[in-house]
Amino acid sequence: MPAVFDQAIDAVRRAVLRPELVLTEIPAPANLAPFSLALAADVTPARHSEDSDLGTGRFILLYDPAGSEAWGGQFRIVCFAQAPLETDIGLDPFLADVAWSWLVDALDGRGARYTSASGTATKILSTGYGELASQGDGAQIELRASWTPLDHEVTAHVEGWGELLCMLAGLPPAAEGVTVLAARRAARE
């Protein structure tokens, strides 16, 4: 393993995450880069080894010693974050913008150095029918993003991703100056 990727893995493992997160290392997707590391996190999981009812996410660190023109560097971080919402919050036309701003704020608030950020924020509204009618209406927010860290010191990137997961799940922000829109969670109606 290249020394710089080994140093990046050490930086990932130095990350200090909120106690509401349960973090595990998972197999990294194959064929995205010569070297990679993947993490999964759940916000206060309700069931062992299953996705959380409050929020879940993935963090993937990619490394290509030859660099990638598309990435703009040798490293790339890919993340996913998802959380259920109350249906009325899911209808908010600014929800996707807020989710993206929370990611940027979480990274910037920790001093993460990066470039080439991109991603999507998706609002999912659902209604159960037939055998699923008892589930009623529901909503979710899902954020998929990637960015290029400027060096192998990615501790702040992991911590920012962890804070994003907690904020999407409705937990109060840990960073000063950041406010949460709604900290309520409701079961599907």
Buried (B, 14 or more C-beta within 10 A) or exposed (E): EEEBBEEBBEBBEEBEBBEBBBBEEBEBEEEBBEBBBBBBBBBBBEEEEEBBBBBBBBBBBBBBEEEBEEBBBBBBBBBBBBBBBBBEBBEBEEBBEBBBEBBBBBBBBBEBBBEEBEBEBEBEEBEBEEEEEEBEBBBBBBBBBBBBBBBBBBBBBBBBBBBBBBBBBBBEBBBEEBEBEEEEBEEBE
